[in-house]
């Protein structure tokens, strides 16, 4: 397992766990970021900018602080 932040653009992984406060976990689950779901890192924002993910057919832009709560299997 590794943090989502370690992925490079184009990498695909499967969500292992989502940590953080319950409100963040609930919001991410509503967007499709749940354990067992595959995702792809599309882009990394420059200078500690946000991450652009694709989960299924949904594109999500996450702050790096929120991305730290997501652990993935490569």
C-alpha positions as CSV (number, residue, x, y, z in Angstrom):
1,X,0.0,0.0,0.0
2,X,1.1,3.5,-0.7
3,X,-0.4,7.0,-0.4
4,X,-2.3,8.4,-3.4
5,X,0.3,11.2,-3.5
6,X,3.0,8.7,-4.6
7,X,1.3,8.0,-7.9
8,X,2.5,9.6,-11.1
9,X,0.2,10.8,-13.9
10,X,-1.1,7.8,-15.9
11,X,-0.7,5.4,-12.9
12,X,-3.6,3.2,-12.1
13,X,-4.3,1.8,-8.6
14,X,-7.1,0.4,-6.4
15,X,-8.3,2.2,-3.4
16,X,-7.2,0.3,-0.2
17,X,-8.6,2.5,2.5
18,X,-9.8,6.1,3.1
19,X,-8.8,7.7,6.4
20,X,-9.6,11.1,7.8
21,X,-12.7,12.6,9.4
22,X,-16.1,11.1,8.8
23,X,-17.3,14.0,6.7
24,X,-14.3,13.6,4.3
25,X,-14.8,9.8,4.0
26,X,-18.5,10.3,3.3
27,X,-17.9,12.9,0.6
28,X,-15.2,10.8,-1.1
29,X,-17.5,7.7,-0.9
30,X,-20.3,9.8,-2.6
31,X,-17.8,10.6,-5.4
32,X,-16.9,6.9,-5.8
33,X,-13.7,6.8,-3.9
34,X,-14.3,3.6,-1.9
35,X,-12.1,0.6,-1.0
36,X,-11.9,-1.8,-3.9
37,X,-12.6,0.9,-6.6
38,X,-9.9,1.4,-9.3
39,X,-8.7,4.9,-10.1
40,X,-6.3,6.6,-12.4
41,X,-4.2,9.7,-11.6
42,X,-4.6,12.0,-14.6
43,X,-2.7,15.1,-13.6
44,X,-0.8,16.6,-10.7
45,X,-1.1,20.4,-10.2
46,X,2.1,22.4,-10.3
47,X,3.7,23.7,-7.1
48,X,1.7,21.5,-4.7
49,X,-1.5,22.0,-6.6
50,X,-4.5,19.6,-6.7
51,X,-4.6,16.1,-8.1
52,X,-6.9,15.2,-10.9
53,X,-8.3,11.6,-10.6
54,X,-10.6,9.5,-12.7
55,X,-12.7,7.0,-10.7
56,X,-14.8,5.0,-13.2
57,X,-16.3,7.7,-15.4
58,X,-16.1,10.5,-12.8
59,X,-13.3,13.0,-12.8
60,X,-12.4,14.4,-9.4
61,X,-10.0,17.2,-8.4
62,X,-8.6,16.8,-4.8
63,X,-6.5,18.9,-2.6
64,X,-3.2,17.2,-1.6
65,X,-4.3,17.3,2.0
66,X,-7.4,15.3,1.2
67,X,-5.4,12.9,-1.1
68,X,-3.1,12.1,1.9
69,X,-6.1,10.3,3.5
70,X,-6.3,7.8,0.6
71,X,-4.1,4.7,0.5
72,X,-4.0,2.6,-2.7
73,X,-2.6,-0.7,-4.0
74,X,-0.7,-0.3,-7.3
